Amino acid sequence: LAVAYGSHPDHSQNLQADIRRGYSEMQEITHAIDGLAKYCGGTVSVCVRDVRGAFDFAYNADAVISSASTIKVPILVEALRQARDGEIDLESLFQITRQRKCDGSGVLTHLHDGIEVTFRDLLTLMIIVSDNTATNLVIDTVGLEKVNKTLDSFGLTKTRLQRKMYDW
């Protein structure tokens, strides 16, 4: 640690003070999360990484949590990878029929049957309004297993796309 701050004694003391202050702040955050978790119920898990690499904070990091609509981000990543690699054309058209619509969030389910949208439109709707119909069409196109392989490539081996939206 002295190497990181240099060999000057003041630097070592500053580092030790920073570590104590950081530990105290993490205890305060953990206590606050405990209170919120008890108040809200359910399972709470929080992970934070300082983008400068200075520290990581984890609260109940090993809990298995349903990803809900956050899984749409890795779906988007895989779709854009396939578009970049020429496997998918962002301008290809999809007809939205009654049979393709699903419950939950989004706007496609409220539009007239037979409307055509591009794959790019599906991606946009999936992300900006969390459209479940758009998400399911994207999953059908890119493939569930390919999304999971993308998650693996980022080291997210415990994050899985297990099914389509509202498929029960």
MODELLER restraints for C-alpha pairs under 7 A, 6 or more apart:
rsr = mdl.restraints
at = mdl.atoms
rsr.add(forms.Gaussian(group=physical.xy_distance, feature=features.Distance(at['CA:2:A'], at['CA:12:A']), mean=5.59, stdev=0.5))
rsr.add(forms.Gaussian(group=physical.xy_distance, feature=features.Distance(at['CA:5:A'], at['CA:11:A']), mean=5.47, stdev=0.5))
rsr.add(forms.Gaussian(group=physical.xy_distance, feature=features.Distance(at['CA:5:A'], at['CA:12:A']), mean=6.59, stdev=0.5))
rsr.add(forms.Gaussian(group=physical.xy_distance, feature=features.Distance(at['CA:30:A'], at['CA:59:A']), mean=7.00, stdev=0.5))
rsr.add(forms.Gaussian(group=physical.xy_distance, feature=features.Distance(at['CA:37:A'], at['CA:44:A']), mean=6.01, stdev=0.5))
rsr.add(forms.Gaussian(group=physical.xy_distance, feature=features.Distance(at['CA:44:A'], at['CA:60:A']), mean=6.98, stdev=0.5))
rsr.add(forms.Gaussian(group=physical.xy_distance, feature=features.Distance(at['CA:45:A'], at['CA:59:A']), mean=5.53, stdev=0.5))
rsr.add(forms.Gaussian(group=physical.xy_distance, feature=features.Distance(at['CA:45:A'], at['CA:60:A']), mean=4.90, stdev=0.5))
rsr.add(forms.Gaussian(group=physical.xy_distance, feature=features.Distance(at['CA:45:A'], at['CA:61:A']), mean=5.70, stdev=0.5))
rsr.add(forms.Gaussian(group=physical.xy_distance, feature=features.Distance(at['CA:45:A'], at['CA:63:A']), mean=6.54, stdev=0.5))
rsr.add(forms.Gaussian(group=physical.xy_distance, feature=features.Distance(at['CA:46:A'], at['CA:58:A']), mean=5.72, stdev=0.5))
rsr.add(forms.Gaussian(group=physical.xy_distance, feature=features.Distance(at['CA:46:A'], at['CA:59:A']), mean=5.04, stdev=0.5))
rsr.add(forms.Gaussian(group=physical.xy_distance, feature=features.Distance(at['CA:46:A'], at['CA:60:A']), mean=6.75, stdev=0.5))
rsr.add(forms.Gaussian(group=physical.xy_distance, feature=features.Distance(at['CA:46:A'], at['CA:61:A']), mean=6.51, stdev=0.5))
rsr.add(forms.Gaussian(group=physical.xy_distance, feature=features.Distance(at['CA:47:A'], at['CA:57:A']), mean=5.65, stdev=0.5))
rsr.add(forms.Gaussian(group=physical.xy_distance, feature=features.Distance(at['CA:47:A'], at['CA:58:A']), mean=4.40, stdev=0.5))
rsr.add(forms.Gaussian(group=physical.xy_distance, feature=features.Distance(at['CA:47:A'], at['CA:59:A']), mean=6.33, stdev=0.5))
rsr.add(forms.Gaussian(group=physical.xy_distance, feature=features.Distance(at['CA:47:A'], at['CA:61:A']), mean=6.47, stdev=0.5))
rsr.add(forms.Gaussian(group=physical.xy_distance, feature=features.Distance(at['CA:48:A'], at['CA:56:A']), mean=5.71, stdev=0.5))
rsr.add(forms.Gaussian(group=physical.xy_distance, feature=features.Distance(at['CA:48:A'], at['CA:57:A']), mean=5.06, stdev=0.5))
rsr.add(forms.Gaussian(group=physical.xy_distance, feature=features.Distance(at['CA:48:A'], at['CA:58:A']), mean=6.44, stdev=0.5))
rsr.add(forms.Gaussian(group=physical.xy_distance, feature=features.Distance(at['CA:49:A'], at['CA:55:A']), mean=6.27, stdev=0.5))
rsr.add(forms.Gaussian(group=physical.xy_distance, feature=features.Distance(at['CA:49:A'], at['CA:56:A']), mean=4.51, stdev=0.5))
rsr.add(forms.Gaussian(group=physical.xy_distance, feature=features.Distance(at['CA:49:A'], at['CA:57:A']), mean=6.45, stdev=0.5))
rsr.add(forms.Gaussian(group=physical.xy_distance, feature=features.Distance(at['CA:50:A'], at['CA:56:A']), mean=6.20, stdev=0.5))
rsr.add(forms.Gaussian(group=physical.xy_distance, feature=features.Distance(at['CA:69:A'], at['CA:130:A']), mean=6.92, stdev=0.5))
rsr.add(forms.Gaussian(group=physical.xy_distance, feature=features.Distance(at['CA:71:A'], at['CA:161:A']), mean=6.75, stdev=0.5))
rsr.add(forms.Gaussian(group=physical.xy_distance, feature=features.Distance(at['CA:72:A'], at['CA:126:A']), mean=6.99, stdev=0.5))
rsr.add(forms.Gaussian(group=physical.xy_distance, feature=features.Distance(at['CA:72:A'], at['CA:127:A']), mean=6.88, stdev=0.5))
rsr.add(forms.Gaussian(group=physical.xy_distance, feature=features.Distance(at['CA:74:A'], at['CA:147:A']), mean=6.62, stdev=0.5))
rsr.add(forms.Gaussian(group=physical.xy_distance, feature=features.Distance(at['CA:74:A'], at['CA:151:A']), mean=6.82, stdev=0.5))
rsr.add(forms.Gaussian(group=physical.xy_distance, feature=features.Distance(at['CA:75:A'], at['CA:147:A']), mean=5.80, stdev=0.5))
rsr.add(forms.Gaussian(group=physical.xy_distance, feature=features.Distance(at['CA:76:A'], at['CA:123:A']), mean=6.64, stdev=0.5))
rsr.add(forms.Gaussian(group=physical.xy_distance, feature=features.Distance(at['CA:78:A'], at['CA:147:A']), mean=5.69, stdev=0.5))
rsr.add(forms.Gaussian(group=physical.xy_distance, feature=features.Distance(at['CA:78:A'], at['CA:150:A']), mean=6.34, stdev=0.5))
rsr.add(forms.Gaussian(group=physical.xy_distance, feature=features.Distance(at['CA:79:A'], at['CA:142:A']), mean=6.01, stdev=0.5))
rsr.add(forms.Gaussian(group=physical.xy_distance, feature=features.Distance(at['CA:82:A'], at['CA:88:A']), mean=5.64, stdev=0.5))
rsr.add(forms.Gaussian(group=physical.xy_distance, feature=features.Distance(at['CA:83:A'], at['CA:89:A']), mean=6.02, stdev=0.5))
rsr.add(forms.Gaussian(group=physical.xy_distance, feature=features.Distance(at['CA:83:A'], at['CA:90:A']), mean=6.54, stdev=0.5))
rsr.add(forms.Gaussian(group=physical.xy_distance, feature=features.Distance(at['CA:90:A'], at['CA:118:A']), mean=6.61, stdev=0.5))
rsr.add(forms.Gaussian(group=physical.xy_distance, feature=features.Distance(at['CA:90:A'], at['CA:119:A']), mean=4.94, stdev=0.5))
rsr.add(forms.Gaussian(group=physical.xy_distance, feature=features.Distance(at['CA:90:A'], at['CA:120:A']), mean=4.91, stdev=0.5))
rsr.add(forms.Gaussian(group=physical.xy_distance, feature=features.Distance(at['CA:91:A'], at['CA:118:A']), mean=5.10, stdev=0.5))
rsr.add(forms.Gaussian(group=physical.xy_distance, feature=features.Distance(at['CA:91:A'], at['CA:119:A']), mean=5.86, stdev=0.5))
rsr.add(forms.Gaussian(group=physical.xy_distance, feature=features.Distance(at['CA:91:A'], at['CA:120:A']), mean=6.30, stdev=0.5))
rsr.add(forms.Gaussian(group=physical.xy_distance, feature=features.Distance(at['CA:92:A'], at['CA:118:A']), mean=5.33, stdev=0.5))
rsr.add(forms.Gaussian(group=physical.xy_distance, feature=features.Distance(at['CA:92:A'], at['CA:119:A']), mean=5.71, stdev=0.5))
rsr.add(forms.Gaussian(group=physical.xy_distance, feature=features.Distance(at['CA:93:A'], at['CA:116:A']), mean=6.12, stdev=0.5))
rsr.add(forms.Gaussian(group=physical.xy_distance, feature=features.Distance(at['CA:93:A'], at['CA:117:A']), mean=5.48, stdev=0.5))
rsr.add(forms.Gaussian(group=physical.xy_distance, feature=features.Distance(at['CA:93:A'], at['CA:118:A']), mean=4.43, stdev=0.5))
rsr.add(forms.Gaussian(group=physical.xy_distance, feature=features.Distance(at['CA:93:A'], at['CA:119:A']), mean=6.31, stdev=0.5))
rsr.add(forms.Gaussian(group=physical.xy_distance, feature=features.Distance(at['CA:94:A'], at['CA:116:A']), mean=5.34, stdev=0.5))
rsr.add(forms.Gaussian(group=physical.xy_distance, feature=features.Distance(at['CA:94:A'], at['CA:117:A']), mean=5.39, stdev=0.5))
rsr.add(forms.Gaussian(group=physical.xy_distance, feature=features.Distance(at['CA:94:A'], at['CA:118:A']), mean=6.04, stdev=0.5))
rsr.add(forms.Gaussian(group=physical.xy_distance, feature=features.Distance(at['CA:94:A'], at['CA:119:A']), mean=6.94, stdev=0.5))
rsr.add(forms.Gaussian(group=physical.xy_distance, feature=features.Distance(at['CA:95:A'], at['CA:114:A']), mean=5.49, stdev=0.5))
rsr.add(forms.Gaussian(group=physical.xy_distance, feature=features.Distance(at['CA:95:A'], at['CA:115:A']), mean=5.66, stdev=0.5))
rsr.add(forms.Gaussian(group=physical.xy_distance, feature=features.Distance(at['CA:95:A'], at['CA:116:A']), mean=4.36, stdev=0.5))
rsr.add(forms.Gaussian(group=physical.xy_distance, feature=features.Distance(at['CA:95:A'], at['CA:117:A']), mean=6.61, stdev=0.5))
rsr.add(forms.Gaussian(group=physical.xy_distance, feature=features.Distance(at['CA:96:A'], at['CA:113:A']), mean=6.06, stdev=0.5))
rsr.add(forms.Gaussian(group=physical.xy_distance, feature=features.Distance(at['CA:96:A'], at['CA:114:A']), mean=5.19, stdev=0.5))
rsr.add(forms.Gaussian(group=physical.xy_distance, feature=features.Distance(at['CA:96:A'], at['CA:115:A']), mean=5.44, stdev=0.5))
rsr.add(forms.Gaussian(group=physical.xy_distance, feature=features.Distance(at['CA:96:A'], at['CA:116:A']), mean=6.11, stdev=0.5))
rsr.add(forms.Gaussian(group=physical.xy_distance, feature=features.Distance(at['CA:97:A'], at['CA:113:A']), mean=4.88, stdev=0.5))
rsr.add(forms.Gaussian(group=physical.xy_distance, feature=features.Distance(at['CA:97:A'], at['CA:114:A']), mean=5.11, stdev=0.5))
rsr.add(forms.Gaussian(group=physical.xy_distance, feature=features.Distance(at['CA:98:A'], at['CA:113:A']), mean=5.79, stdev=0.5))
rsr.add(forms.Gaussian(group=physical.xy_distance, feature=features.Distance(at['CA:100:A'], at['CA:133:A']), mean=6.90, stdev=0.5))
rsr.add(forms.Gaussian(group=physical.xy_distance, feature=features.Distance(at['CA:101:A'], at['CA:109:A']), mean=5.35, stdev=0.5))
rsr.add(forms.Gaussian(group=physical.xy_distance, feature=features.Distance(at['CA:101:A'], at['CA:133:A']), mean=5.25, stdev=0.5))
rsr.add(forms.Gaussian(group=physical.xy_distance, feature=features.Distance(at['CA:102:A'], at['CA:109:A']), mean=6.61, stdev=0.5))
rsr.add(forms.Gaussian(group=physical.xy_distance, feature=features.Distance(at['CA:102:A'], at['CA:132:A']), mean=6.56, stdev=0.5))
rsr.add(forms.Gaussian(group=physical.xy_distance, feature=features.Distance(at['CA:102:A'], at['CA:133:A']), mean=5.32, stdev=0.5))
rsr.add(forms.Gaussian(group=physical.xy_distance, feature=features.Distance(at['CA:102:A'], at['CA:166:A']), mean=6.63, stdev=0.5))
rsr.add(forms.Gaussian(group=physical.xy_distance, feature=features.Distance(at['CA:103:A'], at['CA:166:A']), mean=6.37, stdev=0.5))
rsr.add(forms.Gaussian(group=physical.xy_distance, feature=features.Distance(at['CA:104:A'], at['CA:132:A']), mean=6.28, stdev=0.5))
rsr.add(forms.Gaussian(group=physical.xy_distance, feature=features.Distance(at['CA:105:A'], at['CA:130:A']), mean=6.14, stdev=0.5))
rsr.add(forms.Gaussian(group=physical.xy_distance, feature=features.Distance(at['CA:105:A'], at['CA:131:A']), mean=5.30, stdev=0.5))
rsr.add(forms.Gaussian(group=physical.xy_distance, feature=features.Distance(at['CA:105:A'], at['CA:132:A']), mean=5.86, stdev=0.5))
rsr.add(forms.Gaussian(group=physical.xy_distance, feature=features.Distance(at['CA:106:A'], at['CA:129:A']), mean=5.66, stdev=0.5))
rsr.add(forms.Gaussian(group=physical.xy_distance, feature=features.Distance(at['CA:106:A'], at['CA:130:A']), mean=5.82, stdev=0.5))
rsr.add(forms.Gaussian(group=physical.xy_distance, feature=features.Distance(at['CA:106:A'], at['CA:131:A']), mean=3.58, stdev=0.5))
rsr.add(forms.Gaussian(group=physical.xy_distance, feature=features.Distance(at['CA:106:A'], at['CA:132:A']), mean=5.99, stdev=0.5))
rsr.add(forms.Gaussian(group=physical.xy_distance, feature=features.Distance(at['CA:107:A'], at['CA:131:A']), mean=6.40, stdev=0.5))
rsr.add(forms.Gaussian(group=physical.xy_distance, feature=features.Distance(at['CA:108:A'], at['CA:133:A']), mean=6.48, stdev=0.5))
rsr.add(forms.Gaussian(group=physical.xy_distance, feature=features.Distance(at['CA:109:A'], at['CA:133:A']), mean=6.88, stdev=0.5))
rsr.add(forms.Gaussian(group=physical.xy_distance, feature=features.Distance(at['CA:122:A'], at['CA:134:A']), mean=4.89, stdev=0.5))
rsr.add(forms.Gaussian(group=physical.xy_distance, feature=features.Distance(at['CA:122:A'], at['CA:138:A']), mean=6.96, stdev=0.5))
rsr.add(forms.Gaussian(group=physical.xy_distance, feature=features.Distance(at['CA:125:A'], at['CA:131:A']), mean=5.50, stdev=0.5))
rsr.add(forms.Gaussian(group=physical.xy_distance, feature=features.Distance(at['CA:125:A'], at['CA:134:A']), mean=6.44, stdev=0.5))
rsr.add(forms.Gaussian(group=physical.xy_distance, feature=features.Distance(at['CA:126:A'], at['CA:132:A']), mean=6.74, stdev=0.5))
rsr.add(forms.Gaussian(group=physical.xy_distance, feature=features.Distance(at['CA:126:A'], at['CA:134:A']), mean=5.50, stdev=0.5))
rsr.add(forms.Gaussian(group=physical.xy_distance, feature=features.Distance(at['CA:126:A'], at['CA:135:A']), mean=5.34, stdev=0.5))
rsr.add(forms.Gaussian(group=physical.xy_distance, feature=features.Distance(at['CA:132:A'], at['CA:165:A']), mean=5.84, stdev=0.5))
rsr.add(forms.Gaussian(group=physical.xy_distance, feature=features.Distance(at['CA:136:A'], at['CA:164:A']), mean=5.64, stdev=0.5))
rsr.add(forms.Gaussian(group=physical.xy_distance, feature=features.Distance(at['CA:136:A'], at['CA:165:A']), mean=6.24, stdev=0.5))
rsr.add(forms.Gaussian(group=physical.xy_distance, feature=features.Distance(at['CA:144:A'], at['CA:161:A']), mean=6.48, stdev=0.5))
rsr.add(forms.Gaussian(group=physical.xy_distance, feature=features.Distance(at['CA:147:A'], at['CA:161:A']), mean=7.00, stdev=0.5))
rsr.add(forms.Gaussian(group=physical.xy_distance, feature=features.Distance(at['CA:148:A'], at['CA:160:A']), mean=5.86, stdev=0.5))
rsr.add(forms.Gaussian(group=physical.xy_distance, feature=features.Distance(at['CA:148:A'], at['CA:161:A']), mean=6.24, stdev=0.5))
rsr.add(forms.Gaussian(group=physical.xy_distance, feature=features.Distance(at['CA:151:A'], at['CA:157:A']), mean=6.49, stdev=0.5))
rsr.add(forms.Gaussian(group=physical.xy_distance, feature=features.Distance(at['CA:151:A'], at['CA:159:A']), mean=6.86, stdev=0.5))
